[in-house]
Amino acid sequence: MDIHDKLIESMTPGLTADRVLIGAFVTVVQAGDRAGLSTTLRPATRPHSAPAVREPGSLSGRPLSELARLVFSENPMESSLGMAAINAGLPLAGIEAAPRNGADLLRDRADHRNLAVIGHFHFIHELIPLTNSTVILELDPREGDLPASQAERVIPQADVVAITGSAFSNRTIERLLEFARGKWVMVMGPTTPLSPILFDYGVDAIAGSVVSDLDLTLRQAAQGAIFKQLEGARRVLLEKPRA
């Protein structure tokens, strides 16, 4: 079964999307006392007249499971919404996530090792002097990055692999995890689902977020905040239990 299907199947049943906000950089879905985040992905090119999201204004009030299935949409903004809905519906009871930034653990794991990073995280350049080598793969490469199409060649050469949670939204996550088989793997960022299901796919650490102040998060996301500016969301870390 596809990892997205497994995540949707694991969601708490019967929830409704109370509020939906698609911000410029962060998407937020509230369901009861829970909220899920994702990075807002946008189409690379889109005609001015083409809708970015189907039926805007009618998304709130829908079953959360219905919005979650938008993760399979070919529209990046809708698939981002689907991941935020999934994150809002994942059960957190019994999950012992530590209040820790995943960047700190990645720094420890990548020390004197070969690091491959999928996604251009702002802190990665701080790690470069600590590693034997660091390769950054990006769909939209900046200077010094490699295109994401090089993943099949680059990832098997690494010891440590960090993958953006946005790989769930663009549905490249299973392919990337297959390339990273046998490596130490972290998935990180606001889109990352806090679910032990990821451990079954070779993930060793999950660095995600929990919304602690919903009103503040919604207000900041609506006003163009990027994830690191969200004061109402706290970073948490979930590590694979040792055998």
C-alpha positions as CSV (number, residue, x, y, z in Angstrom):
1,M,0.0,0.0,0.0
2,D,1.2,3.5,-0.8
3,I,2.6,5.4,2.2
4,H,0.0,8.1,1.7
5,D,-2.8,5.6,1.8
6,K,-1.4,4.1,5.0
7,L,-1.3,7.6,6.6
8,I,-4.8,8.3,5.6
9,E,-6.0,5.0,6.9
10,S,-4.4,5.7,10.2
11,M,-6.2,9.1,10.7
12,T,-8.6,9.6,13.5
13,P,-12.0,8.9,11.9
14,G,-15.0,11.3,11.8
15,L,-13.1,14.6,11.9
16,T,-14.2,17.7,10.1
17,A,-12.0,20.5,8.7
18,D,-13.1,23.4,10.8
19,R,-10.7,25.9,9.2
20,V,-8.6,25.9,6.1
21,L,-5.9,28.5,5.3
22,I,-3.7,28.3,2.3
23,G,-1.0,30.9,3.0
24,A,1.7,32.0,0.6
25,F,4.2,29.7,2.3
26,V,2.4,27.6,4.9
27,T,-1.0,25.8,4.7
28,V,-2.9,25.2,7.9
29,V,-5.9,22.8,8.4
30,Q,-7.7,22.8,11.8
31,A,-9.8,19.9,13.0
32,G,-11.1,20.3,16.5
33,D,-8.3,21.0,18.9
34,R,-5.7,19.8,16.3
35,A,-4.1,21.5,13.4
36,G,-1.8,20.2,10.6
37,L,0.7,22.2,8.6
38,S,2.4,21.8,5.3
39,T,4.6,23.9,3.1
40,T,2.5,25.5,0.4
41,L,3.7,24.2,-3.0
42,R,2.7,26.1,-6.2
43,P,2.7,25.1,-9.8
44,A,5.9,26.1,-11.6
45,T,3.8,27.6,-14.4
46,R,0.0,28.3,-14.4
47,P,-2.1,30.4,-16.8
48,H,-3.6,33.4,-15.0
49,S,-7.1,32.1,-15.6
50,A,-6.5,28.6,-14.3
51,P,-7.8,28.0,-10.7
52,A,-5.1,27.3,-8.1
53,V,-7.6,25.3,-5.9
54,R,-11.0,23.8,-6.8
55,E,-14.0,25.2,-4.9
56,P,-12.3,27.7,-2.7
57,G,-14.5,28.9,0.1
58,S,-16.2,25.5,0.5
59,L,-13.2,23.6,1.9
60,S,-14.0,24.2,5.6
61,G,-16.7,21.9,6.9
62,R,-15.7,19.0,4.7
63,P,-14.7,15.6,6.2
64,L,-11.0,15.7,6.9
65,S,-10.5,12.4,5.1
66,E,-11.9,14.0,2.0
67,L,-9.4,16.8,2.1
68,A,-6.6,14.4,2.9
69,R,-7.1,12.6,-0.4
70,L,-6.2,15.8,-2.2
71,V,-2.7,14.7,-1.6
72,F,-3.1,12.7,-4.8
73,S,-4.0,15.8,-6.9
74,E,-1.7,16.8,-9.7
75,N,-2.1,20.4,-8.5
76,P,0.7,21.1,-6.0
77,M,-1.4,23.5,-4.0
78,E,-4.1,20.9,-3.5
79,S,-1.6,18.2,-2.7
80,S,-0.1,20.5,0.0
81,L,-3.6,21.0,1.4
82,G,-4.0,17.2,1.5
83,M,-0.8,16.8,3.5
84,A,-1.9,19.5,6.0
85,A,-5.2,17.6,6.4
86,I,-3.4,14.3,7.0
87,N,-1.2,16.0,9.6
88,A,-4.3,17.4,11.3
89,G,-5.8,13.9,11.5
90,L,-2.9,11.8,12.6
91,P,-3.4,10.3,16.1
92,L,-0.7,11.6,18.5
93,A,-1.7,9.6,21.6
94,G,1.1,7.4,22.7
95,I,3.7,9.1,20.4
96,E,6.6,10.3,22.5
97,A,8.0,13.2,20.4
98,A,10.7,15.2,22.1
99,P,10.7,19.0,22.0
100,R,13.9,19.2,20.0
101,N,14.9,20.7,16.7
102,G,15.8,18.0,14.1
103,A,18.7,20.2,12.9
104,D,20.6,19.5,16.1
105,L,20.3,15.7,15.7
106,L,21.2,15.9,12.0
107,R,24.3,17.9,13.0
108,D,25.4,15.1,15.3
109,R,24.7,12.4,12.8
110,A,26.4,14.1,9.8
111,D,29.6,14.9,11.6
112,H,32.5,13.6,9.5
113,R,30.1,11.7,7.2
114,N,28.8,12.1,3.7
115,L,25.5,14.0,3.8
116,A,22.8,14.2,1.1
117,V,20.0,16.7,1.6
118,I,16.8,16.8,-0.5
119,G,15.5,20.3,-0.1
120,H,17.3,23.5,0.6
121,F,17.1,24.0,4.4
122,H,18.3,27.3,5.6
123,F,20.7,25.8,8.2
124,I,22.5,23.3,5.9
125,H,25.4,25.6,5.1
126,E,26.3,25.6,8.8
127,L,26.8,21.8,8.6
128,I,29.0,21.7,5.5
129,P,32.3,22.4,7.4
130,L,31.4,19.5,9.8
131,T,30.8,16.8,7.1
132,N,33.1,14.9,4.8
133,S,30.9,16.0,1.9
134,T,27.5,17.7,1.6
135,V,25.3,17.5,-1.5
136,I,22.0,19.5,-1.8
137,L,19.4,18.3,-4.2
138,E,16.7,20.7,-5.3
139,L,13.8,20.9,-7.7
140,D,14.7,24.5,-8.2
141,P,18.5,24.5,-7.7
142,R,20.3,27.5,-6.3
143,E,24.0,28.1,-6.9
144,G,25.9,25.0,-5.7
145,D,22.8,22.7,-5.6
146,L,22.3,19.8,-7.9
147,P,19.0,19.2,-9.6
148,A,16.7,16.7,-7.9
149,S,16.9,14.5,-10.9
150,Q,20.3,13.4,-9.7
151,A,18.9,11.8,-6.6
152,E,19.3,8.2,-7.8
153,R,23.0,8.8,-8.4
154,V,23.8,10.9,-5.3
155,I,21.8,9.4,-2.4
156,P,23.4,5.9,-2.5
157,Q,26.8,7.6,-2.0
158,A,25.8,9.2,1.2
159,D,25.9,8.0,4.8
160,V,23.2,10.3,6.1
161,V,20.2,11.5,4.2
162,A,17.8,14.4,5.1
163,I,14.6,14.7,3.1
164,T,12.2,17.5,3.1
165,G,8.6,16.6,4.2
166,S,7.5,18.3,1.0
167,A,8.4,15.1,-0.7
168,F,5.1,13.8,0.7
169,S,3.2,16.5,-1.1
170,N,4.9,16.0,-4.5
171,R,4.8,12.2,-3.9
172,T,8.5,11.5,-4.4
173,I,9.0,10.3,-0.9
174,E,8.8,6.5,-1.5
175,R,11.3,6.8,-4.4
176,L,13.7,8.8,-2.3
177,L,13.5,6.4,0.6
178,E,14.2,3.5,-1.8
179,F,17.4,5.2,-2.9
180,A,18.3,5.8,0.8
181,R,17.8,2.2,1.8
182,G,20.5,1.3,4.4
183,K,21.4,4.9,5.2
184,W,20.6,6.9,8.3
185,V,17.5,8.9,7.2
186,M,15.7,11.9,8.6
187,V,12.5,13.5,7.2
188,M,12.1,17.0,8.3
189,G,10.1,20.2,7.9
190,P,6.5,21.3,8.6
191,T,4.9,18.9,6.1
192,T,6.5,15.9,7.8
193,P,3.9,13.5,9.3
194,L,4.4,12.6,12.9
195,S,3.7,8.9,12.4
196,P,5.6,5.8,13.2
197,I,4.4,4.5,9.8
198,L,7.5,6.2,8.4
199,F,9.8,3.9,10.4
200,D,8.5,1.0,8.3
201,Y,9.9,2.7,5.2
202,G,13.4,3.1,6.6
203,V,13.2,6.4,8.3
204,D,15.2,6.8,11.5
205,A,14.1,10.2,12.7
206,I,11.0,12.4,12.1
207,A,11.5,16.1,12.7
208,G,8.1,17.7,12.4
209,S,5.9,20.3,14.2
210,V,3.0,20.6,16.6
211,V,0.7,23.7,16.6
212,S,0.5,25.0,20.2
213,D,-1.2,28.4,19.4
214,L,-3.7,28.0,16.6
215,D,-4.9,31.6,16.4
216,L,-1.4,32.9,16.2
217,T,-0.3,30.3,13.6
218,L,-3.3,31.1,11.4
219,R,-2.8,34.8,11.7
220,Q,0.9,34.6,10.8
221,A,0.5,32.1,8.0
222,A,-2.3,34.3,6.5
223,Q,0.1,37.2,6.6
224,G,2.9,35.5,4.7
225,A,5.0,33.9,7.4
226,I,7.4,31.1,6.4
227,F,7.7,28.2,8.8
228,K,10.5,29.5,10.9
229,Q,8.5,32.6,11.6
230,L,5.5,30.7,13.1
231,E,5.7,31.4,16.8
232,G,2.6,29.3,17.5
233,A,4.2,26.0,16.2
234,R,6.9,24.1,18.0
235,R,9.4,21.7,16.6
236,V,9.4,18.2,17.8
237,L,11.5,15.1,17.1
238,L,10.4,11.4,17.0
239,E,13.2,8.8,16.7
240,K,12.8,5.2,15.7
241,P,12.8,2.9,18.8
242,R,16.0,0.9,19.2
243,A,15.6,-2.8,18.8
